[in-house]
């Protein structure tokens, strides 16, 4: 497709970044389509920007001037689902939640569940090494990726990894491609690990706190007690207020933070009761424990509404710093102090069980990009994160948004190695140029 208006609708993700004008958009339906595009692009030296569902939050799928946008969302086949081997083979356009639903028909589940799981694709999840709510127990996307089919920049097809539980032949090329943000090759199929689904619906609790520090202390207590939650999320006051203004969840004036926890263990009711006790012991003013599937879904629904609620308030610069769990209280307080110092609205949610925070910097809808105060606040958050032993991105990827801070975490030697790897797989530099590294 070359019509400018149509092409523009495929040129951006969910960031505020203004894309370049694509030369064309290709809606790939098969691996051979991808091979043909990349062979042509190599011959004519045309950059290619791979794209899944466009739900990314770091600008990784943002079009650059004169590129071909290679859209993969039409490649939606689950070509194999093996209950005996607990694996599935899927194309990149499969919606994450659809794979999970297909697995549950066989008593299995696909563990990674980013908040966008109902609209994001497996290909996009692989490209960014997406995390999600359940990663506190089951790990991120890389932990469920066994093997890949990848089309390289010159059109050659590379198969990586395995179908087996173990396998150490050669370098871990699967791990290298997962999280590479489309800069090393285009994933056209993936063999992923499935897990046994819980025999009963997970028990869920929601606890309200008068301070984020108390909520963070409860997180530490839950982990230390060996509860092994399958989900452990925290929402700050600004996030809760945004949700309450939109959906009227009955937010109390004294509530400064909420913790949502879930257990899918065989003794989930007992574990949830223990987590409830630990929340109360660490200052929770109120704790709700689900007594039905509907109640559990409603409690989790509060967390999944967070980003949409914030989008109603303005444009969003979404970050996803990650710190050691022990530094979580420190980082939360730092973010609040930074927001006050720069007079910036920051609404934070966290995958608290693994120290992954999402401070969302909200600014005026009418502005094309964040004002200087937002960039200054973001810069402080990133520097404080690194000082606390953390990392710039836990699951969204570097994309374009974090380019300016990359050198703070990755020194010159790491940069040299990254560019050397890029040169091996993409010597002409046509794959998603300017992203990730």
NUBANU-341029 format. One record per residue (C-alpha): x, y, z negated; residue number from 1. Coordinates in pm, whole numbers, plus 50000, padded with zeros to 5 digits. Layout:
! residues N
{{X; Y; Z}; NUM}
...
***
This chain:
! residues 437
{{50000; 50000; 50000}; 1}
{{50139; 50337; 50100}; 2}
{{49848; 50570; 50036}; 3}
{{49991; 50827; 49788}; 4}
{{49682; 50836; 49567}; 5}
{{49667; 50458; 49541}; 6}
{{50041; 50426; 49489}; 7}
{{50029; 50684; 49210}; 8}
{{49795; 50463; 49008}; 9}
{{50072; 50200; 48994}; 10}
{{50352; 50446; 48921}; 11}
{{50323; 50493; 48544}; 12}
{{50286; 50301; 48220}; 13}
{{50128; 50424; 47895}; 14}
{{50392; 50689; 47829}; 15}
{{50361; 51058; 47910}; 16}
{{50655; 51034; 48152}; 17}
{{50596; 51182; 48496}; 18}
{{50686; 50918; 48760}; 19}
{{50855; 50963; 49094}; 20}
{{50661; 50902; 49414}; 21}
{{50684; 50539; 49528}; 22}
{{50755; 50459; 49890}; 23}
{{50504; 50175; 49863}; 24}
{{50335; 49934; 49625}; 25}
{{50339; 49560; 49688}; 26}
{{50081; 49339; 49518}; 27}
{{50268; 49009; 49502}; 28}
{{50061; 48691; 49489}; 29}
{{50337; 48430; 49521}; 30}
{{50704; 48382; 49455}; 31}
{{50764; 48403; 49830}; 32}
{{50614; 48754; 49830}; 33}
{{50870; 48856; 49567}; 34}
{{51153; 48693; 49762}; 35}
{{51050; 48880; 50078}; 36}
{{51034; 49216; 49901}; 37}
{{51375; 49179; 49739}; 38}
{{51542; 49059; 50059}; 39}
{{51399; 49360; 50242}; 40}
{{51495; 49596; 49960}; 41}
{{51852; 49463; 49959}; 42}
{{51880; 49501; 50336}; 43}
{{51752; 49860; 50328}; 44}
{{51903; 49962; 49992}; 45}
{{51564; 50055; 49847}; 46}
{{51511; 50050; 49468}; 47}
{{51247; 49816; 49326}; 48}
{{51052; 49875; 49004}; 49}
{{50882; 49555; 48878}; 50}
{{50548; 49605; 48706}; 51}
{{50310; 49390; 48502}; 52}
{{49995; 49544; 48358}; 53}
{{50148; 49887; 48297}; 54}
{{50095; 49871; 47920}; 55}
{{50458; 49945; 47831}; 56}
{{50541; 50221; 47584}; 57}
{{50901; 50305; 47679}; 58}
{{50878; 50396; 48048}; 59}
{{51027; 50069; 48170}; 60}
{{50777; 50037; 48456}; 61}
{{50774; 50407; 48548}; 62}
{{50829; 50453; 48921}; 63}
{{51132; 50640; 49051}; 64}
{{51138; 50850; 49366}; 65}
{{51134; 50644; 49686}; 66}
{{51106; 50305; 49519}; 67}
{{50891; 50002; 49592}; 68}
{{50668; 49920; 49297}; 69}
{{50650; 49540; 49283}; 70}
{{50326; 49463; 49097}; 71}
{{50296; 49108; 48963}; 72}
{{49955; 49119; 48794}; 73}
{{49791; 48907; 49067}; 74}
{{50016; 48608; 48988}; 75}
{{49782; 48468; 48723}; 76}
{{49813; 48090; 48743}; 77}
{{49873; 47868; 48442}; 78}
{{50032; 47597; 48656}; 79}
{{50082; 47348; 48373}; 80}
{{49975; 47306; 48013}; 81}
{{50113; 46995; 47844}; 82}
{{49972; 46911; 47499}; 83}
{{50214; 46619; 47472}; 84}
{{50522; 46837; 47524}; 85}
{{50365; 47151; 47372}; 86}
{{50465; 47369; 47666}; 87}
{{50298; 47573; 47937}; 88}
{{50427; 47690; 48275}; 89}
{{50278; 48025; 48373}; 90}
{{50307; 48297; 48633}; 91}
{{50399; 48649; 48517}; 92}
{{50053; 48802; 48563}; 93}
{{49883; 48577; 48307}; 94}
{{49726; 48787; 48030}; 95}
{{49883; 48698; 47696}; 96}
{{49551; 48635; 47520}; 97}
{{49431; 48417; 47810}; 98}
{{49727; 48185; 47763}; 99}
{{49655; 48164; 47391}; 100}
{{49289; 48081; 47459}; 101}
{{49385; 47812; 47711}; 102}
{{49626; 47657; 47460}; 103}
{{49364; 47654; 47184}; 104}
{{49141; 47432; 47397}; 105}
{{49405; 47165; 47326}; 106}
{{49458; 47246; 46958}; 107}
{{49765; 47459; 47038}; 108}
{{49845; 47829; 47042}; 109}
{{50080; 48073; 47210}; 110}
{{50234; 48253; 46913}; 111}
{{50351; 48595; 47041}; 112}
{{50066; 48845; 47014}; 113}
{{50154; 49209; 47080}; 114}
{{49876; 49451; 46989}; 115}
{{49804; 49481; 47363}; 116}
{{49765; 49102; 47399}; 117}
{{49422; 49134; 47562}; 118}
{{49563; 49346; 47847}; 119}
{{49940; 49288; 47861}; 120}
{{50096; 49015; 48074}; 121}
{{50342; 48737; 47999}; 122}
{{50583; 48886; 48255}; 123}
{{50581; 49222; 48081}; 124}
{{50617; 49056; 47741}; 125}
{{50922; 48866; 47869}; 126}
{{51073; 49176; 48027}; 127}
{{51066; 49366; 47697}; 128}
{{51098; 49071; 47457}; 129}
{{50770; 49183; 47303}; 130}
{{50692; 49108; 46940}; 131}
{{50350; 49138; 46783}; 132}
{{50156; 49083; 46466}; 133}
{{50245; 48715; 46420}; 134}
{{50620; 48753; 46477}; 135}
{{50686; 48773; 46102}; 136}
{{50632; 48395; 46101}; 137}
{{50672; 48279; 46460}; 138}
{{50931; 48514; 46607}; 139}
{{50929; 48733; 46917}; 140}
{{50874; 48638; 47282}; 141}
{{51232; 48511; 47326}; 142}
{{51166; 48253; 47056}; 143}
{{50888; 48103; 47271}; 144}
{{51068; 48122; 47608}; 145}
{{51223; 47791; 47715}; 146}
{{51294; 47850; 48082}; 147}
{{51240; 48098; 48365}; 148}
{{51214; 48116; 48741}; 149}
{{51378; 48442; 48848}; 150}
{{51417; 48602; 49189}; 151}
{{51750; 48783; 49205}; 152}
{{51809; 49116; 49377}; 153}
{{51916; 48954; 49705}; 154}
{{51617; 48717; 49713}; 155}
{{51785; 48406; 49578}; 156}
{{51582; 48203; 49328}; 157}
{{51740; 48111; 48996}; 158}
{{51596; 47860; 48749}; 159}
{{51714; 47895; 48392}; 160}
{{51662; 47702; 48071}; 161}
{{51471; 47381; 48024}; 162}
{{51148; 47204; 47931}; 163}
{{51299; 47024; 47634}; 164}
{{51301; 47115; 47266}; 165}
{{51683; 47132; 47270}; 166}
{{51931; 47213; 47543}; 167}
{{52273; 47381; 47542}; 168}
{{52396; 47327; 47897}; 169}
{{52572; 47642; 48017}; 170}
{{52516; 47997; 47901}; 171}
{{52175; 48101; 47767}; 172}
{{52058; 48275; 48083}; 173}
{{51696; 48256; 47971}; 174}
{{51780; 48461; 47664}; 175}
{{51969; 48708; 47882}; 176}
{{51675; 48773; 48115}; 177}
{{51422; 48804; 47832}; 178}
{{51437; 49170; 47729}; 179}
{{51633; 49282; 48037}; 180}
{{51343; 49504; 48150}; 181}
{{51351; 49402; 48515}; 182}
{{51709; 49519; 48566}; 183}
{{51864; 49176; 48637}; 184}
{{51590; 48994; 48830}; 185}
{{51215; 48953; 48870}; 186}
{{51054; 48675; 48665}; 187}
{{50807; 48474; 48875}; 188}
{{50738; 48184; 48635}; 189}
{{50807; 48094; 48274}; 190}
{{50809; 47775; 48072}; 191}
{{50696; 47873; 47724}; 192}
{{50670; 47693; 47394}; 193}
{{50329; 47628; 47241}; 194}
{{50267; 47551; 46876}; 195}
{{50003; 47367; 46678}; 196}
{{49712; 47599; 46608}; 197}
{{49601; 47633; 46244}; 198}
{{49336; 47379; 46150}; 199}
{{49129; 47652; 45983}; 200}
{{49090; 48020; 46062}; 201}
{{49359; 48223; 45880}; 202}
{{49263; 48390; 45554}; 203}
{{49309; 48767; 45558}; 204}
{{49348; 49037; 45295}; 205}
{{49347; 49416; 45315}; 206}
{{49491; 49615; 45025}; 207}
{{49473; 49991; 44968}; 208}
{{49757; 50179; 44799}; 209}
{{49807; 50528; 44661}; 210}
{{50154; 50551; 44819}; 211}
{{50345; 50390; 45106}; 212}
{{50626; 50302; 44864}; 213}
{{50388; 50087; 44659}; 214}
{{50270; 49914; 44977}; 215}
{{50633; 49850; 45077}; 216}
{{50702; 49709; 44729}; 217}
{{50410; 49468; 44776}; 218}
{{50562; 49357; 45108}; 219}
{{50889; 49276; 44933}; 220}
{{50703; 49087; 44659}; 221}
{{50504; 48879; 44911}; 222}
{{50819; 48779; 45098}; 223}
{{51014; 48708; 44779}; 224}
{{50732; 48485; 44648}; 225}
{{50766; 48259; 44954}; 226}
{{50412; 48323; 45079}; 227}
{{50525; 48302; 45444}; 228}
{{50244; 48521; 45583}; 229}
{{50157; 48481; 45949}; 230}
{{50087; 48854; 45965}; 231}
{{50195; 49140; 45738}; 232}
{{50108; 49488; 45863}; 233}
{{50114; 49831; 45706}; 234}
{{49926; 50148; 45812}; 235}
{{49998; 50495; 45674}; 236}
{{49745; 50765; 45582}; 237}
{{49762; 50947; 45916}; 238}
{{49691; 50626; 46106}; 239}
{{49403; 50532; 45876}; 240}
{{49251; 50878; 45907}; 241}
{{49268; 50860; 46288}; 242}
{{49086; 50525; 46279}; 243}
{{48833; 50651; 46024}; 244}
{{48756; 50963; 46229}; 245}
{{48689; 50738; 46528}; 246}
{{48518; 50434; 46375}; 247}
{{48423; 50538; 46019}; 248}
{{48593; 50260; 45821}; 249}
{{48508; 50420; 45485}; 250}
{{48855; 50555; 45407}; 251}
{{48894; 50671; 45047}; 252}
{{49058; 51009; 44980}; 253}
{{49311; 50844; 44748}; 254}
{{49429; 50583; 44997}; 255}
{{49773; 50667; 45136}; 256}
{{49855; 50328; 45288}; 257}
{{49695; 49995; 45370}; 258}
{{49852; 49652; 45386}; 259}
{{49689; 49380; 45598}; 260}
{{49818; 49028; 45543}; 261}
{{49718; 48690; 45674}; 262}
{{49806; 48328; 45606}; 263}
{{49749; 48040; 45848}; 264}
{{49896; 47776; 45615}; 265}
{{49703; 47461; 45527}; 266}
{{49635; 47615; 45186}; 267}
{{49557; 47960; 45329}; 268}
{{49289; 48053; 45070}; 269}
{{49533; 47992; 44784}; 270}
{{49811; 48183; 44962}; 271}
{{49584; 48477; 45035}; 272}
{{49478; 48486; 44671}; 273}
{{49844; 48492; 44567}; 274}
{{49915; 48778; 44809}; 275}
{{49614; 48963; 44669}; 276}
{{49753; 48925; 44316}; 277}
{{50093; 49054; 44425}; 278}
{{49934; 49358; 44589}; 279}
{{49742; 49436; 44270}; 280}
{{50057; 49391; 44061}; 281}
{{50234; 49645; 44284}; 282}
{{49974; 49918; 44256}; 283}
{{49695; 49832; 44499}; 284}
{{49376; 50018; 44403}; 285}
{{49153; 49779; 44598}; 286}
{{49200; 49444; 44770}; 287}
{{48952; 49280; 45007}; 288}
{{48983; 48908; 45083}; 289}
{{48804; 48764; 45386}; 290}
{{48539; 48503; 45316}; 291}
{{48447; 48429; 45678}; 292}
{{48591; 48433; 46029}; 293}
{{48395; 48751; 46105}; 294}
{{48536; 48933; 45801}; 295}
{{48891; 48826; 45891}; 296}
{{48848; 48952; 46247}; 297}
{{48710; 49284; 46121}; 298}
{{49012; 49336; 45895}; 299}
{{49258; 49255; 46175}; 300}
{{49051; 49476; 46406}; 301}
{{49145; 49778; 46196}; 302}
{{49512; 49720; 46283}; 303}
{{49447; 49664; 46652}; 304}
{{49255; 49993; 46678}; 305}
{{49552; 50198; 46559}; 306}
{{49706; 50307; 46890}; 307}
{{49378; 50391; 47062}; 308}
{{49276; 50599; 46761}; 309}
{{49598; 50800; 46786}; 310}
{{49561; 50853; 47161}; 311}
{{49238; 51038; 47088}; 312}
{{49437; 51297; 46891}; 313}
{{49688; 51388; 47162}; 314}
{{49968; 51258; 47375}; 315}
{{50191; 51008; 47200}; 316}
{{50563; 50951; 47181}; 317}
{{50565; 50595; 47049}; 318}
{{50877; 50456; 46887}; 319}
{{50955; 50117; 46737}; 320}
{{51257; 50137; 46515}; 321}
{{51347; 49835; 46306}; 322}
{{51531; 49825; 45973}; 323}
{{51621; 49550; 45727}; 324}
{{51315; 49473; 45515}; 325}
{{51491; 49603; 45205}; 326}
{{51519; 49947; 45371}; 327}
{{51148; 49971; 45452}; 328}
{{51051; 50195; 45154}; 329}
{{51347; 50424; 45226}; 330}
{{51257; 50453; 45595}; 331}
{{50891; 50526; 45531}; 332}
{{50979; 50809; 45295}; 333}
{{51233; 50946; 45542}; 334}
{{50974; 50952; 45822}; 335}
{{50728; 51142; 45601}; 336}
{{50998; 51395; 45502}; 337}
{{51106; 51441; 45866}; 338}
{{50745; 51502; 45972}; 339}
{{50704; 51769; 45704}; 340}
{{51037; 51934; 45783}; 341}
{{50956; 51971; 46154}; 342}
{{50582; 52028; 46108}; 343}
{{50508; 51732; 46337}; 344}
{{50219; 51487; 46310}; 345}
{{50365; 51137; 46276}; 346}
{{50132; 50841; 46226}; 347}
{{50314; 50520; 46136}; 348}
{{50218; 50154; 46147}; 349}
{{50463; 49877; 46074}; 350}
{{50509; 49508; 46127}; 351}
{{50611; 49532; 45766}; 352}
{{50712; 49169; 45726}; 353}
{{51004; 49215; 45964}; 354}
{{51086; 49584; 45907}; 355}
{{50961; 49701; 46246}; 356}
{{50808; 50050; 46221}; 357}
{{50608; 50233; 46487}; 358}
{{50624; 50605; 46410}; 359}
{{50397; 50773; 46666}; 360}
{{50470; 51141; 46730}; 361}
{{50146; 51307; 46837}; 362}
{{50146; 51633; 47034}; 363}
{{49908; 51852; 47235}; 364}
{{49719; 51686; 47523}; 365}
{{49791; 51990; 47739}; 366}
{{50169; 51959; 47720}; 367}
{{50353; 51769; 47992}; 368}
{{50610; 51634; 47746}; 369}
{{50689; 51655; 47375}; 370}
{{50785; 52000; 47243}; 371}
{{51135; 52054; 47097}; 372}
{{51010; 51996; 46740}; 373}
{{50897; 51643; 46831}; 374}
{{51225; 51557; 47002}; 375}
{{51415; 51692; 46701}; 376}
{{51204; 51483; 46462}; 377}
{{51249; 51173; 46678}; 378}
{{51624; 51230; 46685}; 379}
{{51632; 51237; 46304}; 380}
{{51423; 50920; 46278}; 381}
{{51659; 50735; 46511}; 382}
{{51970; 50851; 46326}; 383}
{{51822; 50760; 45987}; 384}
{{51729; 50418; 46127}; 385}
{{52084; 50346; 46238}; 386}
{{52223; 50477; 45908}; 387}
{{51999; 50226; 45728}; 388}
{{52145; 49939; 45929}; 389}
{{51859; 49928; 46179}; 390}
{{51809; 49932; 46555}; 391}
{{51649; 50178; 46799}; 392}
{{51392; 49933; 46935}; 393}
{{51245; 49618; 46787}; 394}
{{51010; 49518; 47070}; 395}
{{50918; 49795; 47317}; 396}
{{51251; 49810; 47495}; 397}
{{51477; 50103; 47588}; 398}
{{51309; 50193; 47918}; 399}
{{51359; 50560; 47988}; 400}
{{51249; 50704; 47656}; 401}
{{51540; 50582; 47444}; 402}
{{51818; 50640; 47697}; 403}
{{51938; 50955; 47524}; 404}
{{52006; 50767; 47197}; 405}
{{52144; 50442; 47336}; 406}
{{52508; 50537; 47288}; 407}
{{52448; 50587; 46915}; 408}
{{52384; 50214; 46872}; 409}
{{52575; 50057; 47163}; 410}
{{52938; 50168; 47165}; 411}
{{53164; 50199; 47471}; 412}
{{53268; 49833; 47473}; 413}
{{52906; 49714; 47465}; 414}
{{52819; 49963; 47739}; 415}
{{53102; 49832; 47957}; 416}
{{52989; 49470; 47910}; 417}
{{52625; 49558; 47988}; 418}
{{52722; 49730; 48312}; 419}
{{52947; 49439; 48404}; 420}
{{52654; 49197; 48364}; 421}
{{52434; 49427; 48571}; 422}
{{52698; 49428; 48846}; 423}
{{52695; 49045; 48863}; 424}
{{52319; 49014; 48907}; 425}
{{52245; 49337; 49093}; 426}
{{52560; 49466; 49266}; 427}
{{52369; 49727; 49469}; 428}
{{52185; 49859; 49162}; 429}
{{51838; 49837; 49320}; 430}
{{51654; 49666; 49033}; 431}
{{51476; 49915; 48806}; 432}
{{51765; 50162; 48820}; 433}
{{51814; 50395; 48526}; 434}
{{51632; 50173; 48278}; 435}
{{51742; 49972; 47972}; 436}
{{52120; 50029; 47988}; 437}
***
